[in-house]
Amino acid sequence: MACGCCSAPKKGNGFFSSNKWEVIKLVISLVLLVTAFFWHDIFGHEAYETYAKYINPSWVVIIFCGVPLFQAAWHGLFHEKKIKVSVLISVAILASIALEIVAWCGVSVESGHADHSNLFAAGEIAFLMALGGYIEDLTVKRTRKGIERLLDLSPRTATVKLFGELIVMEVSQINVGDIVVVKPNDMIAVDGEIIVGETAVDQSSITGESVPCDKKIGDLVYAGTWNKSGAIEVKVTKKSNETTVAKLVSLVEEAEGKKAPIARLADKWASVIVPLAISLAVVVFLVSKFAFNIPWLDAAIRGVTVLVVFCPCSLALATPTAIAAGLGALSYRGIMVKSGKAIEELARVNTVCFDKTGTLTTGQIAVNDVYFEGIEEKEFLTLIGSSENNSEHPIAQAIVNYAKERAEIVTPKTVNSLVGIGVQAEVNGKTVLIAQWKQFESENGKIADKAKEMLEKGLTVIGVKADDKLVGVVSVSDTIREDSPYAVNLINNNYNTVMLTGDNKNAAERIAGLAGVKEVKYQLLPDEKLEYIKSKQQAGGKVCMIGDGVNDAPSLATADCGIAMGAFGSDLAIETADIALMNNDVARLPGLLRFSKKVISTIKRNIVLAMTINFAAVILSLFAILDPVTGALVHNCTSLFVVGNSALLFLDKDKNYKLYKAKQEGASKQSA
C-alpha cells in the first residue's frame, strides 16, 4: 500500500524493484544533503557567492524527493478535490526556494544564515517526508494471492466415466449429470452425489469438521475435500463455477473489497493543519512587519519558517516508525503482521472468535478413551489394533497408533471391509467386528452406558465385538492444544470470546468447555460463520477472527482483524488473514492483543510530542530565533525523538507468556 499523502501514485515492476529504487534514491539524497550542509565551507565565501550557490546539491534532493510530493499535492487538489498534507509540504518547499531566489537577486536580509541556503531547508523537508513515506510503504505493503491459491484447491482435471470408458477431462468441461470416478487418497474435484461406493471423506477444508465423515450412496461430497479410503463414483450436481469452493472464492473477494486502506492521521487532519499553518505563517509575517517594524523580506522569512517548522515531518513519521518497530518486535515472537492497519484494527476489537479444528485443537485425531469388559486390556488392544492395521481410515489409524504403544500387533488371518459398517477380521482365532456405535445402539449394559456417556461428551465412539459379544468401546476425538486454556482464559478478562465451528453440538461444546470459551456456535458453514461476524459488526462490535482452514478464509477476510495459524494452516487462510502465528503458538495471542494497544499508545505519544514541538517552534519563529534552516534542523531532532520513542517497543517483554512457559518447563522437568 503506497503512502497516500507523501507521494504520488507509484508505478513499478514489482515491490522489490520499486523499493530497491526508493532505497537508492534515499541514500543518494542523504549523501547530497549532508554535502549541501557543508557546501559553503567546501567552496569558500568567494566561490560560493560567484557560482557554487547556484549548483547546490539540494536541487537534486528536491527533484528526487520533492517532485513526488508536488505530484501528490496536485493530484489531491485537482483530481480528488482534497486538501492533503502534501499541499502544506509543497508550499513550504516552494517558499524556501523562492526565498533563495530572492537572495540571489541581491536583496539583503537582517537575519544571518549565510552559511546554509534555503535550498538546504527545502531539500531537508523533502527528504524527511520521502523517508517517512518509504517506511510506511514498506510496512503496509500487502500482497495477497489467496484467491489464486483457493482456485488451486481442487484439481484442474478429473476422471469421468463416459460411454463405459474412463476419460481424464478438464473440470471446467464437466457437466451436471456426468459421472466422476474418485480413487482412494485423491481429492474430490466436483460437488456431487455418491452413486457407487462408500468411503470416509475429510471435509475439514470446507466445513471444519475435525473427524472425516463416512459417506455412502446418496450422500453429497464437495470439491476440495479428500477421499480417504474407498473408491467412489460421483454424479455431478454443480458446474465448476458453482461449487462450494467457487462460493468461497466469491465470499473472499467480496470481503477483501471491503477492506479500507489504512488512513494516515496526517491526512485526516490535513483540512485543519494546512489552513492553520498558512494562517499562522501569514499572522507571523504581518506581526513581524507591522508590529515589530522589520523589513518585509525578514518578515517573509519568519513566515516561511513557520511553514517549515509546521510541516508535519515528525508527525508523518509518528505512525510508520511505531508500526515498523511493532512489526519487528512481533516478528521476533514468531508473529507475522502484514500491515499497519492490522495492528490498528486489532487494538480496537472487543470480540475474539476462534475456529475449533486446528486452532483451539491440533486437528489430529487421537484415541480419547477405551472401555472394555470380560477381556484383558492387552488382548483387547491387540484385537482392535490388528484388525485395523491395514485400513487407511483416519479413525482406524488413530486406533492402531494407540494400540501399538500398549500391545502387540499381529497379522489377521482374514480381514473384510464391511461397506458402510466397519471392518471384520479374524485375529488369534477370534472374529472381531469394529464399527461406529450406531451399529450397536440396541445393546444394553455397562458398555452401552459408557458409550452413551462418551457420545454426550462430543466424542466419536467405536464399538468392538469379539465372537459376536460386545467387549468394549473406543472413543476418538480431536485433541485440544495444550496452550488453548491459558490463552482463552487471559483473553476472557478483556474480550468476549466465541467459538465458531462446523462440528456437531456435543463436540463443539466439549472443546469450548475445555478451552474456556464463553460462547459457542456449532454446525456452521463458511457463509454462516461470515454472517455471524457481520452481525457482530453491524451491532457496533469490532471482531477478531482466528482460524486455520480454507473454510475460515471468508471470515478471516471479513473480520476487522484476521489471525491465521501459520505453521500448518492452509495457504488461503494465511494469505487472507492480516496476521499469522508462524509457530501456531496460541499462547502468544493474549500478548499480541495487549501489544497492539501499546503500539497505538506509542503512536499517540509520538503525535503529541511532534505537535507540541511544532507549536513551540512557531513561537520561536515569530521572534526569529529559528530561520528556515534551523527550523528544518529542529525537525531532525523531533524526528529522532519520535523514532527513539517508537524503538522502545523493541524492549517490550511479554511477561505473562514467559512466566507461563517457565511453569510449563518446570512441570515437564518434574514429570520427567
ZALUMNU-435905 format. One record per residue (C-alpha): x, y, z. Coordinates in steps of 0.001 Angstrom, whole numbers, padded with zeros to 6 digits, always signed. Layout:
BEGIN
XYZ ...
***
This chain:
BEGIN
+000000+000000+000000 +001519+003240-001057 +001566+006258+001148 -001284+008495+000129 -000187+011854+001472 +003524+011980+000837 +003865+010688-002676 +002149+010422-005969 +000689+007101-007090 +003641+004793-007637 +004335+002640-010639 +006778-000184-010945 +007507-003704-011995 +007048-005144-008535 +007520-004489-004850 +011203-005451-004846 +012206-003422-007897 +010305-000278-006837 +011645-000402-003280 +015178-001036-004484 +014991+002218-006439 +013481+004019-003434 +016383+002915-001227 +018960+004048-003801 +017182+007382-004171 +017076+007978-000401 +020740+007040+000070 +021832+009378-002740 +019612+012140-001317 +021065+011758+002171 +024644+011933+000871 +023832+015014-001198 +022004+016641+001702 +024996+016205+004015 +027206+017622+001270 +024828+020588+000840 +025068+021354+004546 +028817+021977+004147 +028547+023464+000626 +029540+026977+001720 +032559+025680+003658 +033689+023450+000787 +033958+026307-001728 +034663+029287+000491 +032736+032529+000523 +034015+033997-002762 +033493+030879-004872 +030174+030224-003176 +028821+033690-003963 +030186+033556-007523 +028781+030251-008791 +028590+027455-006179 +025335+028569-004613 +023546+028041-007937 +024622+024381-008233 +023749+023378-004681 +023274+019541-004323 +019974+020289-002602 +018465+020724-006085 +018904+017001-006762 +017307+016137-003405 +014373+018424-004190 +013904+016732-007566 +014257+013178-006194 +012144+013621-003074 +010131+016762-003718 +008650+016101-007164 +006523+013152-005910 +005211+015466-003173 +004264+018116-005745 +002522+015444-007819 +000607+014203-004777 -000462+017737-003877 -001626+018418-007453 -003455+015096-007669 -005184+015668-004331 -006286+019223-005103 -007405+018880-008703 -008389+015233-009057 -009533+014087-005611 -010656+017585-004576 -008990+017067-001189 -006504+019087+000832 -003703+016759+001855 -000619+017313+003961 +001416+017188+000749 -000088+020616-000087 +001481+022200+003012 +004801+020473+002429 +004857+021620-001188 +004112+025218-000166 +006937+025154+002402 +009424+023758-000130 +008431+026253-002813 +008537+029137-000317 +012069+028165+000728 +013121+028016-002930 +011512+031421-003527 +013479+032935-000624 +016699+031560-002088 +015932+033032-005499 +015145+036419-003904 +018522+036252-002136 +020195+035567-005496 +018679+038813-006755 +020738+040735-004196 +018029+041518-001668 +019743+041656+001721 +018262+040370+004948 +018964+041191+008572 +018736+037550+009661 +022114+035954+009277 +022153+032431+007898 +024552+032773+005002 +026343+029540+005790 +023338+027452+004774 +020995+028264+001907 +017228+027983+001996 +017651+025270-000626 +019069+023061+002117 +015892+023614+004153 +013746+022718+001126 +015784+019575+000429 +015715+018508+004075 +011923+018778+004256 +011541+016795+001036 +013973+014104+002228 +012320+013622+005632 +008895+013266+004044 +010213+010814+001445 +011825+008796+004225 +008566+008685+006180 +006658+007699+003047 +009115+004892+002308 +008917+003494+005847 +005130+003423+005722 +005097+001965+002241 +007468-000760+003391 +005465-001679+006474 +001973-001646+004980 +002747-003259+001634 +000476-006252+001231 +000457-008836-001490 -002489-011184-001437 -002519-014357-003509 -005241-016082-001511 -007803-016072-004297 -005408-017800-006694 -004464-020354-004025 -008129-021070-003381 -008728-021665-007071 -005886-024191-006948 -007531-026037-004074 -009340-028537-006276 -007721-030431-009181 -007980-028962-012653 -008765-032386-014091 -010961-035319-013074 -011597-038862-014308 -015008-039023-015968 -016888-042236-016786 -018132-041683-020317 -019592-044323-022662 -018164-047082-020497 -014652-045623-020593 -012627-043569-018119 -011543-040232-019629 -009463-037508-017963 -011166-034152-018558 -010741-030527-017519 -013034-029838-014555 -014415-026789-016353 -015666-029062-019151 -017539-031440-016864 -021317-031011-016972 -024049-031594-014432 -025049-035258-014575 -021601-036569-015577 -020116-039413-013516 -016735-038743-011907 -014599-041568-010513 -012556-040714-007395 -009827-043091-006221 -008729-043509-002578 -006499-040661-001269 -007438-038436-004219 -009006-035006-003900 -012625-034747-004994 -012841-032319-007903 -016617-031693-008113 -019700-031145-005999 -021956-034141-006412 -023825-037179-005078 -022260-040594-004482 -023932-043240-006690 -021403-046075-006268 -019205-046982-003288 -018695-045836+000285 -015795-044027+001881 -014600-041596+004537 -014191-038001+003380 -012029-035373+005034 -014224-032260+004761 -012214-030070+007125 -011199-027698+004327 -014857-026836+003680 -016880-027479+006853 -014155-027518+009506 -015274-030905+010837 -012363-032491+012670 -013300-036149+012085 -013636-037490+008499 -017257-038246+007611 -018370-041644+006403 -020146-041260+003075 -022433-043737+001333 -024654-043841-001734 -026914-040785-001788 -024611-038578+000297 -023201-035306-001032 -019483-034593-001432 -017714-031309-002159 -014901-030190-004423 -011709-029583-002481 -012298-032394+000033 -010280-035610+000288 -011434-039170-000355 -009640-041033+002427 -010496-044689+001784 -012734-046449-000792 -013181-045660-004484 -016437-043865-005286 -018401-042662-008280 -019931-039211-008004 -022766-037788-010067 -022028-034115-010672 -024686-031753-009288 -022986-028375-009877 -020842-026816-012575 -017265-025967-011587 -018095-022267-011205 -020972-023054-008835 -019206-025373-006378 -018728-024678-002680 -015084-023775-003386 -016193-021272-006037 -018596-019778-003494 -015709-019397-001044 -013787-017504-003734 -016614-015019-004193 -017005-014573-000426 -013295-013826-000011 -013303-011438-002972 -016290-009589-001550 -014750-009345+001915 -011384-008246+000505 -013097-005491-001447 -014442-004063+001800 -011003-003692+003350 -010343+000039+003523 -006695+001123+003110 -005009+002421+006243 -005748+006116+006638 -002856+008265+007805 -003598+010547+010703 -001818+013437+008991 -004197+013253+006033 -007212+013013+008327 -006149+016297+009870 -004920+017879+006638 -008016+020021+006225 -007144+021588+009599 -003336+021527+009514 -002898+023154+006083 -005123+026229+006636 -003816+026549+010208 -000171+026539+009106 -000752+029005+006288 -002781+031255+008598 -000043+031159+011247 +002573+031984+008611 +000562+034993+007434 -000043+036174+011022 +003659+035880+011857 +004534+037799+008673 +002080+040606+009455 +003053+040849+013132 +006746+040906+012235 +006264+043540+009552 +003848+045913+011244 +004205+045250+014976 +007968+044686+015042 +008564+047045+012095 +011201+044888+010383 +011957+044697+006623 +009411+042767+004563 +011904+040083+003449 +012892+039324+007049 +009188+039177+007942 +008649+036820+005000 +011494+034605+006236 +009790+034330+009609 +006531+033406+007889 +008247+030794+005738 +009982+029442+008848 +006531+028831+010323 +005622+026792+007229 +008842+024838+007581 +008550+024092+011293 +004850+023295+010990 +005440+020811+008183 +004416+017510+009762 +007654+015644+009059 +007803+014187+012565 +004035+013764+012535 +004352+011772+009328 +006966+009544+010980 +004928+009089+014160 +002775+006263+012796 +005088+004345+010414 +008039+004201+012824 +005873+002844+015639 +004274+000367+013257 +007663-000706+011901 +009033-001196+015437 +005890-003079+016420 +006084-005386+013410 +009763-006013+014080 +009172-006834+017738 +006338-009221+016839 +008430-010967+014195 +010865-011992+016930 +007935-013707+018632 +007021-015711+015541 +004103-013433+014623 +003895-012139+011052 +001820-008972+010673 +001097-007940+007099 +000153-004299+007588 -000029-001404+009973 -003800-001470+009611 -003857-004924+011207 -002278-003545+014396 -004613-000565+014345 -007714-002749+013964 -006560-005385+016456 -006205-002709+019137 -009897-001856+018723 -011505-005320+018804 -013854-006342+021603 -014867-009814+020361 -012421-012633+019627 -013794-015506+017520 -011995-018864+017346 -012323-021639+014828 -012184-025021+016579 -010349-027551+014452 -006684-026665+014008 -006982-023508+016095 -008107-024392+019607 -007360-028026+018756 -004450-029700+016983 -006605-031053+014145 -005188-034527+014735 -007480-037412+015681 -006407-039469+018668 -007914-042080+020949 -009530-040327+023872 -010555-043309+025989 -011145-047075+025866 -013534-049162+027934 -013783-052962+027937 -015282-055814+029953 -014658-059551+030102 -011311-059252+028338 -007762-058275+029255 -006540-054840+028150 -003621-056125+026050 -005817-058671+024314 -008460-056034+023603 -005860-053682+022142 -004285-056494+020087 -007691-057341+018596 -008602-053802+017586 -005076-052768+016515 -004526-055865+014388 -007989-055635+012782 -007498-052015+011727 -003787-052231+010865 -004247-052237+007088 -007001-049606+006979 -006348-046098+005669 -009308-044596+007527 -008094-041801+009872 -010016-043239+012827 -008532-046674+012177 -005044-045179+012062 -005630-043441+015406 -006710-046780+016942 -003683-048588+015501 -001266-045945+016797 -002818-046164+020262 -002734-049972+020304 +000856-050246+019025 +002158-048304+022021 +000495-050676+024510 +000169-054128+022945 +001420-056462+020234 +000029-056147+016706 -000357-059397+014742 -001357-060216+011192 -005072-061124+010956 -005998-064408+009302 -008751-062649+007363 -009920-059041+007007 -013194-057963+005418 -014201-054360+004898 -017927-054020+005572 -019073-051139+003371 -020897-048554+005425 -020431-050502+008644 -016803-051054+009600 -014315-053908+009470 -014484-057624+010359 -011336-059650+010949 -010149-062944+012408 -007408-062339+014962 -005889-065007+017193 -008831-067295+016475 -011478-064709+017344 -013897-062997+014964 -013688-059255+015597 -016227-056653+014444 -015323-052943+014721 -017890-050316+013690 -019317-046943+014662 -021576-047100+017702 -024781-046667+015658 -024382-050347+014683 -024677-051305+018381 -027416-048938+019564 -029650-051857+020577 -027073-053104+023077 -027554-052694+026842 -025285-052926+029863 -022290-051087+031255 -020502-050884+027904 -023583-049324+026288 -023919-046873+029164 -020256-045907+028784 -020739-045402+025044 -023693-043055+025637 -021625-041132+028185 -018847-040723+025607 -021320-039561+022959 -022739-036937+025312 -019227-035556+025738 -018982-034985+021994 -016659-037915+021281 -016793-040230+018270 -017486-043737+019613 -016449-047069+018060 -017917-050356+019273 -015986-053673+019373 -017401-057212+019287 -015393-060436+019721 -017125-063675+018680 -020409-061763+018450 -020122-060430+022024 -019782-056713+022791 -016485-056420+024653 -015654-052730+024587 -015794-049253+023085 -013166-046790+021870 -013707-043034+021779 -011706-040765+019474 -011635-037009+019125 -009685-034044+018004 -007195-033074+020723 -007178-029638+022336 -003979-027623+022133 -002120-027587+025417 -001915-023778+025397 -005551-023063+024448 -006988-022833+028006 -004187-020447+029063 -004726-018186+026046 -008523-018149+026198 -008691-017538+029938 -006413-014486+029680 -008338-013142+026688 -011615-013609+028590 -010504-010878+031012 -010949-008113+028431 -012817-009590+025477 -015891-011609+024599 -014761-014990+023238 -016750-017089+020761 -016018-020418+019073 -017345-020848+015521 -017224-024401+014161 -018777-026756+011647 -018668-029610+014147 -021724-031019+015924 -023104-029596+019167 -021583-032127+021574 -018097-031990+020047 -018194-028182+019909 -019372-027751+023496 -016769-030225+024731 -013847-028264+023243 -015380-024916+024221 -015634-026143+027812 -012063-027411+027882 -010720-024166+026404 -012927-021859+028480 -014617-020071+025572 -017633-018031+026707 -019918-018661+023714 -020091-021434+021107 -021779-021605+017691 -021793-025043+016050 -022660-026740+012735 -021831-023552+010818 -020952-023496+007126 -018376-020900+005966 -021026-018378+004936 -022795-018792+008288 -019567-018005+010154 -019233-014927+007984 -022824-013837+008693 -022245-014175+012438 -019219-011883+012224 -021158-009387+010111 -023983-009358+012665 -021490-008510+015416 -020018-005712+013309 -023443-004303+012444 -024179-004166+016177 -021151-001919+016594 -018631-004567+017603 -015064-004974+016416 -014251-008596+015649 -011003-010556+015532 -011245-013985+013857 -008664-016719+014466 -008637-019733+012151 -006514-022049+010062 -008571-023643+007288 -009877-022798+003839 -013360-022656+005320 -012192-019817+007599 -010945-017611+004748 -014160-015570+004240 -014413-014963+007994 -010737-014003+008261 -011182-011530+005415 -014434-010064+006758 -013337-009685+010381 -011803-006376+011404 -008611-008351+012022 -007973-011934+010888 -005324-014138+012528 -004221-017422+010909 -002359-020373+012363 +000680-020008+010134 +002691-023202+010622 +000112-025741+009487 -002761-023571+008323 -003974-023566+004741 -002242-021233+002291 -005532-019429+001731 -006066-018758+005435 -002520-017399+005775 -002801-015204+002677 -006253-013891+003611 -005505-013159+007253 -003918-009932+008461 -001694-011713+010987 -000195-015222+011081 +001133-017142+014097 +004023-018809+012297 +004688-021290+015119 +000993-021988+015891 +001654-020846+019461 -001810-019782+020653 -000249-018778+023989 +001058-015726+022105 -002459-014396+021468 -003020-012540+024793 +000354-010798+024458 -000407-009907+020837 -003700-008252+021790 -002018-006315+024614 +000912-005285+022414 -001372-003931+019676 -002798-001458+022193 +000727-000488+023250 +001679+000283+019634 -001332+002582+019267 -000446+004302+022571 +003086+004857+021258 +001708+006424+018081 -000443+008797+020134 +002552+009830+022269 +004577+010420+019105 +001860+012674+017735 +001567+014692+020951 +005369+015100+021061 +005551+016170+017411 +002705+018685+017652 +003990+020164+020930 +007430+020834+019418 +005790+022210+016258 +003779+024795+018191 +006816+025739+020280 +008802+026184+017065 +006132+028561+015734 +006685+030867+018728 +010456+030704+018224 +009991+031529+014538 +007979+034629+015414 +010936+036041+017305 +013457+034999+014635 +015130+032551+016980 +014575+029998+014226 +015009+030541+010500 +014133+028074+007687 +017431+026221+008035 +017480+025928+011824 +013742+025224+011740 +014373+022251+009481 +017103+021066+011859 +014644+021231+014750 +012533+018799+012749 +015502+016478+012557 +015674+016398+016338 +011921+015938+016660 +012053+013069+014201 +014840+011459+016220 +012727+011744+019367 +009799+010120+017566 +011933+007307+016184 +013537+006755+019593 +010161+006549+021318 +008988+004032+018716 +012165+001978+019150 +011241+001427+022804 +008664-001072+021538 +011539-003478+020882 +012110-003584+024648 +008577-004815+025357 +008522-008180+027127 +005523-010498+027220 +005937-011263+030917 +002813-013411+031251 +003918-015595+028355 +007437-016049+029741 +006091-016916+033184 +003632-019429+031696 +006327-021123+029607 +008674-021238+032584 +005991-023005+034632 +005399-025435+031763 +009092-026190+031515 +009332-026704+035263 +006339-029048+035246 +007774-031099+032390 +011106-031454+034210 +009336-032657+037347 +007284-035221+035417 +010451-036436+033681 
***
